[in-house]
Each structure stands twice: as C-alpha cells, then as structure tokens.
Amino acid sequence: MRDQLEALQELAKIDRGFRQFDAELEELRGRLEELRADVGRIRELLDREKGQLDEVERMRGQAVVEADELGERITRSTGRANVARNTRERDAATREVEVLRKEREERSQRAGDLEKGVGDVRSSIARHEDDFKKLADALEQEEKHVATRTTEIEAQRAEIERARAEVTKKIRADVLRKYEGVRSRRGTAVADAVDGVCRGCHVSLPPQFYAKLNAASDVMQCPSCLRILLPRPAGAGAVTP
Ligand SMILES: [Zn+2]
C-alpha cells in the first residue's frame, strides 16, 4: 500500500505543477487584458481630444472671419462719416464706427482666447500621444513575453504529461479513478493527515479511522472532503498543500 501512496503523492506533485502553470498563464493573460484596456482607453481619450481640437479651431476661424467682416464694415462706416452731408449723419456714422470697433475688439479677443485653447488641446494631445506610444510599446513587449512563456509552458507541460503517464501506471485503476474524481471536483485529490486531522479540509478524523490509516493497510479517503489521505507522523512538515 505504501507504494500506492508514494505514487499518489508524486502524481499530486505533478498536478500541482500543472495548476501552477495554469495560474501563471492566467495571470499573464490578465495582465495583457489590462494593458489592452489601458491602450483602448487612451485611444478613446485621444479621439475625443482630436474632436475637441477640430471644434475649437473651427470656432477660432469663425471669430477671425467675423473680426475681418467687422473691419470691412468699419471702413465703410468711416467712409460714410467722411462724406456726411450734415452733423447728424456724421455723428450717426461715427457712433456706428465706435460700436463696430468694440465688436471687432471683442471678436479679436475671442479669437486670441481660442488660439490659446487650441494650443492647450494640442499640448494635451501630444502628452497623451506620448503616453499612448509608451503603453503600446509595453503591450507589444508583454505580448511577446506571453507568447514566449506560453510556448515554454506548453513544451514543459508535454514533458510532464509523459512523466505523469508513467506515474499513473504504478497506481491501481480503482485508486486512480478515485483520485481523478476528487481532483475534478476539488482541484486537489490528496491531503496529509497529521495528528488526526485532514489537512485538506481541517476536519478531525475518527480515532479508529486514523489508527487504520496509520497502519497503511488500505488507500483511505477523508470522510469529509474525500481526498485520499497520506498519513504523516506528528511534527513532520506537510508535503501536500
Ligand atoms: Zn478532508
């Protein structure tokens, strides 16, 4: 019976290695997902800012056109003031010129403010394009790393798969069935039994059961979690997780 338990312990170690591979791959893929999401977010931000830039530039262009048109009207009104036939006409034209000048001043001011706005949005875009480039580079690096690591893990996994096949040959068919059944439900299929306690589920084992287990006369499963129990002397370090 000892040889069965030893082979089961070896098998559990191999399967623990598989789980570690799976966990590593999952973590790597999770990081990739996060990076892709970051890249996507910054791309959206850039798109929004570019739309904003178009809008501010359009408004600035409009303010410039309006200022120019007001300039032409000022010229026309000034001409009218110069050819006025009487004081009333001249005063009216002069007042009009004053009003138009104020309006033109306001439009020029607005064009200047918008010009500054264009500069602000442009520098924000430049900053975010820089961030985007850095993130896209990081993503590319990470993609390469994950691809390499995945290939490595697949190669190692194939090798371990062969070792696993060798180990399972040493295990009785009915025991192996039990092992696989528990593993598929619980992730791990063996547990140390120390000081009368199953280390898999931390349940106390009945004294008679524990005594029989220590005699190692049969492969025994924890009555609670059904993991196959590996009897360990008290004080010995746990071998299985
Ligand atoms: Zn248990």
py3Dmol code that shows the C-alpha trace and the ligand (Angstrom):
import py3Dmol

protein = """\
ATOM      1  CA  MET A   1       0.000   0.000   0.000  1.00  0.00           C
ATOM      2  CA  ARG A   2       2.935   2.347   0.695  1.00  0.00           C
ATOM      3  CA  ASP A   3       3.927   2.244  -2.972  1.00  0.00           C
ATOM      4  CA  GLN A   4       0.404   3.328  -3.947  1.00  0.00           C
ATOM      5  CA  LEU A   5       0.556   6.275  -1.565  1.00  0.00           C
ATOM      6  CA  GLU A   6       4.027   7.241  -2.795  1.00  0.00           C
ATOM      7  CA  ALA A   7       2.866   7.174  -6.409  1.00  0.00           C
ATOM      8  CA  LEU A   8      -0.225   9.211  -5.481  1.00  0.00           C
ATOM      9  CA  GLN A   9       1.960  11.755  -3.759  1.00  0.00           C
ATOM     10  CA  GLU A  10       4.128  12.002  -6.875  1.00  0.00           C
ATOM     11  CA  LEU A  11       1.048  12.376  -9.034  1.00  0.00           C
ATOM     12  CA  ALA A  12      -0.298  15.124  -6.774  1.00  0.00           C
ATOM     13  CA  LYS A  13       3.026  16.953  -7.071  1.00  0.00           C
ATOM     14  CA  ILE A  14       2.852  16.768 -10.871  1.00  0.00           C
ATOM     15  CA  ASP A  15      -0.722  18.040 -10.867  1.00  0.00           C
ATOM     16  CA  ARG A  16       0.277  20.862  -8.531  1.00  0.00           C
ATOM     17  CA  GLY A  17       2.853  21.835 -11.172  1.00  0.00           C
ATOM     18  CA  PHE A  18       0.093  21.897 -13.810  1.00  0.00           C
ATOM     19  CA  ARG A  19      -2.022  24.123 -11.619  1.00  0.00           C
ATOM     20  CA  GLN A  20       0.909  26.499 -11.212  1.00  0.00           C
ATOM     21  CA  PHE A  21       1.315  26.656 -14.978  1.00  0.00           C
ATOM     22  CA  ASP A  22      -2.385  27.387 -15.371  1.00  0.00           C
ATOM     23  CA  ALA A  23      -2.226  30.084 -12.692  1.00  0.00           C
ATOM     24  CA  GLU A  24       0.805  31.673 -14.339  1.00  0.00           C
ATOM     25  CA  LEU A  25      -0.817  31.688 -17.771  1.00  0.00           C
ATOM     26  CA  GLU A  26      -3.991  33.117 -16.319  1.00  0.00           C
ATOM     27  CA  GLU A  27      -2.052  35.893 -14.607  1.00  0.00           C
ATOM     28  CA  LEU A  28      -0.115  36.694 -17.791  1.00  0.00           C
ATOM     29  CA  ARG A  29      -3.322  36.829 -19.828  1.00  0.00           C
ATOM     30  CA  GLY A  30      -4.950  39.006 -17.186  1.00  0.00           C
ATOM     31  CA  ARG A  31      -2.077  41.476 -17.405  1.00  0.00           C
ATOM     32  CA  LEU A  32      -2.397  41.525 -21.205  1.00  0.00           C
ATOM     33  CA  GLU A  33      -6.116  42.253 -20.911  1.00  0.00           C
ATOM     34  CA  GLU A  34      -5.430  45.136 -18.530  1.00  0.00           C
ATOM     35  CA  LEU A  35      -2.803  46.619 -20.825  1.00  0.00           C
ATOM     36  CA  ARG A  36      -5.115  46.293 -23.841  1.00  0.00           C
ATOM     37  CA  ALA A  37      -7.873  48.046 -21.900  1.00  0.00           C
ATOM     38  CA  ASP A  38      -5.454  50.857 -20.939  1.00  0.00           C
ATOM     39  CA  VAL A  39      -4.388  51.286 -24.565  1.00  0.00           C
ATOM     40  CA  GLY A  40      -8.045  51.334 -25.641  1.00  0.00           C
ATOM     41  CA  ARG A  41      -8.938  53.958 -23.030  1.00  0.00           C
ATOM     42  CA  ILE A  42      -6.141  56.295 -24.060  1.00  0.00           C
ATOM     43  CA  ARG A  43      -7.034  55.859 -27.734  1.00  0.00           C
ATOM     44  CA  GLU A  44     -10.613  56.908 -26.949  1.00  0.00           C
ATOM     45  CA  LEU A  45      -9.339  59.890 -24.990  1.00  0.00           C
ATOM     46  CA  LEU A  46      -7.171  60.934 -27.943  1.00  0.00           C
ATOM     47  CA  ASP A  47     -10.115  60.615 -30.333  1.00  0.00           C
ATOM     48  CA  ARG A  48     -12.194  62.840 -28.050  1.00  0.00           C
ATOM     49  CA  GLU A  49      -9.416  65.419 -27.799  1.00  0.00           C
ATOM     50  CA  LYS A  50      -8.942  65.477 -31.568  1.00  0.00           C
ATOM     51  CA  GLY A  51     -12.654  66.125 -31.984  1.00  0.00           C
ATOM     52  CA  GLN A  52     -12.351  68.909 -29.420  1.00  0.00           C
ATOM     53  CA  LEU A  53      -9.391  70.400 -31.300  1.00  0.00           C
ATOM     54  CA  ASP A  54     -11.389  70.468 -34.551  1.00  0.00           C
ATOM     55  CA  GLU A  55     -14.227  72.244 -32.770  1.00  0.00           C
ATOM     56  CA  VAL A  56     -12.012  74.875 -31.097  1.00  0.00           C
ATOM     57  CA  GLU A  57     -10.179  75.532 -34.383  1.00  0.00           C
ATOM     58  CA  ARG A  58     -13.498  75.934 -36.183  1.00  0.00           C
ATOM     59  CA  MET A  59     -14.686  78.445 -33.560  1.00  0.00           C
ATOM     60  CA  ARG A  60     -11.406  80.355 -33.744  1.00  0.00           C
ATOM     61  CA  GLY A  61     -11.648  80.514 -37.567  1.00  0.00           C
ATOM     62  CA  GLN A  62     -15.182  81.846 -37.262  1.00  0.00           C
ATOM     63  CA  ALA A  63     -14.104  84.569 -34.801  1.00  0.00           C
ATOM     64  CA  VAL A  64     -11.324  85.637 -37.215  1.00  0.00           C
ATOM     65  CA  VAL A  65     -13.760  85.801 -40.153  1.00  0.00           C
ATOM     66  CA  GLU A  66     -16.205  87.845 -38.084  1.00  0.00           C
ATOM     67  CA  ALA A  67     -13.435  90.249 -36.997  1.00  0.00           C
ATOM     68  CA  ASP A  68     -12.456  90.693 -40.671  1.00  0.00           C
ATOM     69  CA  GLU A  69     -16.062  91.361 -41.690  1.00  0.00           C
ATOM     70  CA  LEU A  70     -16.389  93.929 -38.915  1.00  0.00           C
ATOM     71  CA  GLY A  71     -13.186  95.563 -40.223  1.00  0.00           C
ATOM     72  CA  GLU A  72     -14.812  95.955 -43.646  1.00  0.00           C
ATOM     73  CA  ARG A  73     -17.934  97.463 -42.094  1.00  0.00           C
ATOM     74  CA  ILE A  74     -15.764  99.881 -40.096  1.00  0.00           C
ATOM     75  CA  THR A  75     -14.103 101.005 -43.334  1.00  0.00           C
ATOM     76  CA  ARG A  76     -17.498 101.545 -44.979  1.00  0.00           C
ATOM     77  CA  SER A  77     -18.904 103.475 -41.994  1.00  0.00           C
ATOM     78  CA  THR A  78     -15.765 105.590 -41.742  1.00  0.00           C
ATOM     79  CA  GLY A  79     -16.218 106.449 -45.443  1.00  0.00           C
ATOM     80  CA  ARG A  80     -19.817 107.433 -44.774  1.00  0.00           C
ATOM     81  CA  ALA A  81     -18.734 109.673 -41.875  1.00  0.00           C
ATOM     82  CA  ASN A  82     -16.274 111.423 -44.202  1.00  0.00           C
ATOM     83  CA  VAL A  83     -18.885 112.192 -46.873  1.00  0.00           C
ATOM     84  CA  ALA A  84     -21.694 113.096 -44.445  1.00  0.00           C
ATOM     85  CA  ARG A  85     -23.846 115.930 -45.637  1.00  0.00           C
ATOM     86  CA  ASN A  86     -24.590 117.203 -42.147  1.00  0.00           C
ATOM     87  CA  THR A  87     -23.609 116.819 -38.481  1.00  0.00           C
ATOM     88  CA  ARG A  88     -26.434 114.410 -37.723  1.00  0.00           C
ATOM     89  CA  GLU A  89     -25.335 111.988 -40.441  1.00  0.00           C
ATOM     90  CA  ARG A  90     -21.663 112.310 -39.416  1.00  0.00           C
ATOM     91  CA  ASP A  91     -22.472 111.687 -35.705  1.00  0.00           C
ATOM     92  CA  ALA A  92     -24.575 108.644 -36.586  1.00  0.00           C
ATOM     93  CA  ALA A  93     -21.786 107.161 -38.753  1.00  0.00           C
ATOM     94  CA  THR A  94     -19.167 107.920 -36.086  1.00  0.00           C
ATOM     95  CA  ARG A  95     -21.261 106.196 -33.386  1.00  0.00           C
ATOM     96  CA  GLU A  96     -21.646 103.202 -35.657  1.00  0.00           C
ATOM     97  CA  VAL A  97     -17.875 103.026 -36.134  1.00  0.00           C
ATOM     98  CA  GLU A  98     -17.388 103.066 -32.346  1.00  0.00           C
ATOM     99  CA  VAL A  99     -19.861 100.231 -31.837  1.00  0.00           C
ATOM    100  CA  LEU A 100     -18.270  98.196 -34.651  1.00  0.00           C
ATOM    101  CA  ARG A 101     -14.798  98.750 -33.223  1.00  0.00           C
ATOM    102  CA  LYS A 102     -15.922  97.432 -29.847  1.00  0.00           C
ATOM    103  CA  GLU A 103     -17.418  94.386 -31.520  1.00  0.00           C
ATOM    104  CA  ARG A 104     -14.278  93.792 -33.540  1.00  0.00           C
ATOM    105  CA  GLU A 105     -12.200  94.129 -30.376  1.00  0.00           C
ATOM    106  CA  GLU A 106     -14.409  91.525 -28.693  1.00  0.00           C
ATOM    107  CA  ARG A 107     -14.083  89.103 -31.672  1.00  0.00           C
ATOM    108  CA  SER A 108     -10.299  89.540 -31.812  1.00  0.00           C
ATOM    109  CA  GLN A 109     -10.103  88.895 -28.086  1.00  0.00           C
ATOM    110  CA  ARG A 110     -12.196  85.765 -28.540  1.00  0.00           C
ATOM    111  CA  ALA A 111     -10.021  84.596 -31.442  1.00  0.00           C
ATOM    112  CA  GLY A 112      -6.966  85.085 -29.201  1.00  0.00           C
ATOM    113  CA  ASP A 113      -8.531  83.110 -26.329  1.00  0.00           C
ATOM    114  CA  LEU A 114      -9.486  80.318 -28.714  1.00  0.00           C
ATOM    115  CA  GLU A 115      -5.971  80.343 -30.149  1.00  0.00           C
ATOM    116  CA  LYS A 116      -4.705  79.687 -26.631  1.00  0.00           C
ATOM    117  CA  GLY A 117      -7.327  76.937 -26.258  1.00  0.00           C
ATOM    118  CA  VAL A 118      -6.050  75.329 -29.464  1.00  0.00           C
ATOM    119  CA  GLY A 119      -2.519  75.373 -28.012  1.00  0.00           C
ATOM    120  CA  ASP A 120      -3.699  73.783 -24.753  1.00  0.00           C
ATOM    121  CA  VAL A 121      -5.576  70.978 -26.513  1.00  0.00           C
ATOM    122  CA  ARG A 122      -2.607  70.401 -28.853  1.00  0.00           C
ATOM    123  CA  SER A 123      -0.179  70.002 -25.950  1.00  0.00           C
ATOM    124  CA  SER A 124      -2.607  67.698 -24.151  1.00  0.00           C
ATOM    125  CA  ILE A 125      -2.850  65.578 -27.320  1.00  0.00           C
ATOM    126  CA  ALA A 126       0.948  65.500 -27.600  1.00  0.00           C
ATOM    127  CA  ARG A 127       1.216  64.321 -23.971  1.00  0.00           C
ATOM    128  CA  HIS A 128      -1.409  61.634 -24.461  1.00  0.00           C
ATOM    129  CA  GLU A 129       0.143  60.509 -27.729  1.00  0.00           C
ATOM    130  CA  ASP A 130       3.372  60.056 -25.815  1.00  0.00           C
ATOM    131  CA  ASP A 131       1.548  58.020 -23.140  1.00  0.00           C
ATOM    132  CA  PHE A 132      -0.168  56.038 -25.879  1.00  0.00           C
ATOM    133  CA  LYS A 133       3.124  55.197 -27.543  1.00  0.00           C
ATOM    134  CA  LYS A 134       4.671  54.061 -24.249  1.00  0.00           C
ATOM    135  CA  LEU A 135       1.672  51.885 -23.429  1.00  0.00           C
ATOM    136  CA  ALA A 136       1.508  50.435 -26.929  1.00  0.00           C
ATOM    137  CA  ASP A 137       5.229  49.563 -26.666  1.00  0.00           C
ATOM    138  CA  ALA A 138       4.664  47.976 -23.252  1.00  0.00           C
ATOM    139  CA  LEU A 139       1.756  45.989 -24.688  1.00  0.00           C
ATOM    140  CA  GLU A 140       3.888  44.778 -27.585  1.00  0.00           C
ATOM    141  CA  GLN A 141       6.629  43.675 -25.180  1.00  0.00           C
ATOM    142  CA  GLU A 142       4.121  41.916 -22.946  1.00  0.00           C
ATOM    143  CA  GLU A 143       2.527  40.170 -25.920  1.00  0.00           C
ATOM    144  CA  LYS A 144       5.932  38.844 -26.961  1.00  0.00           C
ATOM    145  CA  HIS A 145       6.689  37.741 -23.407  1.00  0.00           C
ATOM    146  CA  VAL A 146       3.361  35.943 -23.042  1.00  0.00           C
ATOM    147  CA  ALA A 147       3.801  34.204 -26.410  1.00  0.00           C
ATOM    148  CA  THR A 148       7.284  33.006 -25.453  1.00  0.00           C
ATOM    149  CA  ARG A 149       6.221  31.886 -21.989  1.00  0.00           C
ATOM    150  CA  THR A 150       3.160  30.098 -23.380  1.00  0.00           C
ATOM    151  CA  THR A 151       5.354  28.141 -25.804  1.00  0.00           C
ATOM    152  CA  GLU A 152       7.766  27.271 -22.976  1.00  0.00           C
ATOM    153  CA  ILE A 153       4.964  26.147 -20.701  1.00  0.00           C
ATOM    154  CA  GLU A 154       3.399  24.048 -23.446  1.00  0.00           C
ATOM    155  CA  ALA A 155       6.725  22.300 -24.049  1.00  0.00           C
ATOM    156  CA  GLN A 156       7.227  21.699 -20.316  1.00  0.00           C
ATOM    157  CA  ARG A 157       3.670  20.544 -19.963  1.00  0.00           C
ATOM    158  CA  ALA A 158       4.111  17.967 -22.741  1.00  0.00           C
ATOM    159  CA  GLU A 159       7.197  16.642 -20.973  1.00  0.00           C
ATOM    160  CA  ILE A 160       5.457  16.462 -17.606  1.00  0.00           C
ATOM    161  CA  GLU A 161       2.460  14.840 -19.269  1.00  0.00           C
ATOM    162  CA  ARG A 162       4.744  11.955 -20.263  1.00  0.00           C
ATOM    163  CA  ALA A 163       6.119  11.693 -16.707  1.00  0.00           C
ATOM    164  CA  ARG A 164       2.553  11.719 -15.408  1.00  0.00           C
ATOM    165  CA  ALA A 165       1.616   8.831 -17.687  1.00  0.00           C
ATOM    166  CA  GLU A 166       4.500   6.827 -16.203  1.00  0.00           C
ATOM    167  CA  VAL A 167       3.393   7.558 -12.643  1.00  0.00           C
ATOM    168  CA  THR A 168      -0.236   6.649 -13.282  1.00  0.00           C
ATOM    169  CA  LYS A 169       0.915   3.186 -14.471  1.00  0.00           C
ATOM    170  CA  LYS A 170       2.021   2.489 -10.895  1.00  0.00           C
ATOM    171  CA  ILE A 171      -1.421   3.323  -9.494  1.00  0.00           C
ATOM    172  CA  ARG A 172      -4.270   0.840  -9.238  1.00  0.00           C
ATOM    173  CA  ALA A 173      -7.111   1.599 -11.644  1.00  0.00           C
ATOM    174  CA  ASP A 174      -9.756   1.966  -8.900  1.00  0.00           C
ATOM    175  CA  VAL A 175      -7.476   4.272  -6.867  1.00  0.00           C
ATOM    176  CA  LEU A 176      -6.701   6.383  -9.923  1.00  0.00           C
ATOM    177  CA  ARG A 177     -10.424   6.731 -10.635  1.00  0.00           C
ATOM    178  CA  LYS A 178     -10.975   7.965  -7.088  1.00  0.00           C
ATOM    179  CA  TYR A 179      -8.057  10.363  -7.439  1.00  0.00           C
ATOM    180  CA  GLU A 180      -9.334  11.849 -10.709  1.00  0.00           C
ATOM    181  CA  GLY A 181     -12.887  12.080  -9.417  1.00  0.00           C
ATOM    182  CA  VAL A 182     -11.863  14.110  -6.352  1.00  0.00           C
ATOM    183  CA  ARG A 183      -9.380  16.198  -8.332  1.00  0.00           C
ATOM    184  CA  SER A 184     -12.001  17.278 -10.859  1.00  0.00           C
ATOM    185  CA  ARG A 185     -14.312  18.402  -8.040  1.00  0.00           C
ATOM    186  CA  ARG A 186     -11.817  19.870  -5.562  1.00  0.00           C
ATOM    187  CA  GLY A 187      -8.720  20.778  -7.534  1.00  0.00           C
ATOM    188  CA  THR A 188      -6.512  18.630  -5.291  1.00  0.00           C
ATOM    189  CA  ALA A 189      -7.068  14.940  -4.596  1.00  0.00           C
ATOM    190  CA  VAL A 190      -4.658  14.051  -1.782  1.00  0.00           C
ATOM    191  CA  ALA A 191      -4.232  15.529   1.687  1.00  0.00           C
ATOM    192  CA  ASP A 192      -1.858  14.973   4.561  1.00  0.00           C
ATOM    193  CA  ALA A 193      -3.354  13.518   7.682  1.00  0.00           C
ATOM    194  CA  VAL A 194      -1.485  14.870  10.714  1.00  0.00           C
ATOM    195  CA  ASP A 195      -2.418  14.476  14.408  1.00  0.00           C
ATOM    196  CA  GLY A 196      -5.778  13.011  13.450  1.00  0.00           C
ATOM    197  CA  VAL A 197      -6.721  15.928  11.215  1.00  0.00           C
ATOM    198  CA  CYS A 198      -7.209  16.026   7.452  1.00  0.00           C
ATOM    199  CA  ARG A 199      -5.098  18.921   6.224  1.00  0.00           C
ATOM    200  CA  GLY A 200      -7.255  19.199   3.121  1.00  0.00           C
ATOM    201  CA  CYS A 201     -10.438  20.245   4.903  1.00  0.00           C
ATOM    202  CA  HIS A 202      -9.236  20.509   8.555  1.00  0.00           C
ATOM    203  CA  VAL A 203     -11.769  18.035   9.818  1.00  0.00           C
ATOM    204  CA  SER A 204     -10.813  15.722  12.740  1.00  0.00           C
ATOM    205  CA  LEU A 205     -10.738  12.090  11.692  1.00  0.00           C
ATOM    206  CA  PRO A 206     -12.384   9.476  13.932  1.00  0.00           C
ATOM    207  CA  PRO A 207      -9.700   7.780  16.150  1.00  0.00           C
ATOM    208  CA  GLN A 208     -10.324   4.264  14.815  1.00  0.00           C
ATOM    209  CA  PHE A 209     -10.248   5.524  11.255  1.00  0.00           C
ATOM    210  CA  TYR A 210      -6.998   7.386  11.941  1.00  0.00           C
ATOM    211  CA  ALA A 211      -5.414   4.287  13.518  1.00  0.00           C
ATOM    212  CA  LYS A 212      -6.332   2.228  10.482  1.00  0.00           C
ATOM    213  CA  LEU A 213      -4.961   4.927   8.206  1.00  0.00           C
ATOM    214  CA  ASN A 214      -1.642   4.918  10.057  1.00  0.00           C
ATOM    215  CA  ALA A 215      -1.403   1.181   9.641  1.00  0.00           C
ATOM    216  CA  ALA A 216      -1.479   1.951   5.897  1.00  0.00           C
ATOM    217  CA  SER A 217      -3.386  -1.171   5.136  1.00  0.00           C
ATOM    218  CA  ASP A 218      -5.574   0.490   2.508  1.00  0.00           C
ATOM    219  CA  VAL A 219      -5.963   3.665   0.452  1.00  0.00           C
ATOM    220  CA  MET A 220      -8.382   5.757   2.509  1.00  0.00           C
ATOM    221  CA  GLN A 221     -10.363   8.871   1.727  1.00  0.00           C
ATOM    222  CA  CYS A 222     -11.219  11.649   4.147  1.00  0.00           C
ATOM    223  CA  PRO A 223     -14.859  11.074   5.167  1.00  0.00           C
ATOM    224  CA  SER A 224     -15.481  14.780   4.767  1.00  0.00           C
ATOM    225  CA  CYS A 225     -13.663  16.037   1.634  1.00  0.00           C
ATOM    226  CA  LEU A 226     -12.983  12.632   0.074  1.00  0.00           C
ATOM    227  CA  ARG A 227      -9.319  13.444  -0.572  1.00  0.00           C
ATOM    228  CA  ILE A 228      -7.018  10.439  -0.400  1.00  0.00           C
ATOM    229  CA  LEU A 229      -5.179  10.699   2.900  1.00  0.00           C
ATOM    230  CA  LEU A 230      -1.417  10.456   3.277  1.00  0.00           C
ATOM    231  CA  PRO A 231      -0.591   9.575   6.896  1.00  0.00           C
ATOM    232  CA  ARG A 232       2.203  11.756   8.303  1.00  0.00           C
ATOM    233  CA  PRO A 233       3.864  11.432  11.695  1.00  0.00           C
ATOM    234  CA  ALA A 234       3.130  14.364  14.006  1.00  0.00           C
ATOM    235  CA  GLY A 235       5.734  17.097  13.702  1.00  0.00           C
ATOM    236  CA  ALA A 236       6.663  16.186  10.139  1.00  0.00           C
ATOM    237  CA  GLY A 237       6.224  19.000   7.674  1.00  0.00           C
ATOM    238  CA  ALA A 238       3.205  18.810   5.419  1.00  0.00           C
ATOM    239  CA  VAL A 239       4.083  17.674   1.952  1.00  0.00           C
ATOM    240  CA  THR A 240       0.849  18.365   0.123  1.00  0.00           C
ATOM    241  CA  PRO A 241      -0.912  21.736   0.121  1.00  0.00           C
TER     242      PRO A 241
END
"""
ligand_1 = """\
1
ZN
Zn -10.691 16.204 4.369
"""
view = py3Dmol.view(width=600, height=400)
view.addModel(protein, "pdb")
view.setStyle({"model": 0}, {"cartoon": {"style": "trace"}})
view.addModel(ligand_1, "xyz")
view.setStyle({"model": 1}, {"stick": {}})
view.zoomTo()
view.show()
